[in-house]
Amino acid sequence: MVDLTILTVLVGKDRPGLIAKLTRALANQGVNIEELDQTVMRGVFVIALLLKPPRGTSFEQLKSKLEKEAESLGLNAVVYDVESKGWIDE
């Protein structure tokens, strides 16, 4: 199975602890955060994460888990397989 690089963008109402909860959930699944950028715009929390899941994880598996975790945190998620789209520079 090919190594994946995933970009996920999550958006929702800002509140304390979002980054801690999100990163803990990723770590518990063995997902490595390669890059992270976040901002808050007028109370709207926005975070973009470049992720490397464990070898053998399919895009659909991780996408489903990320969307469920985002929903549990009150966030909307968009998930991209940036490797297959050719968007990423090594």
Helices and strands as residue ranges (DSSP letters): E 6-13, H 18-28, E 32-41, E 44-52, H 59-72, E 75-81, H 82-85
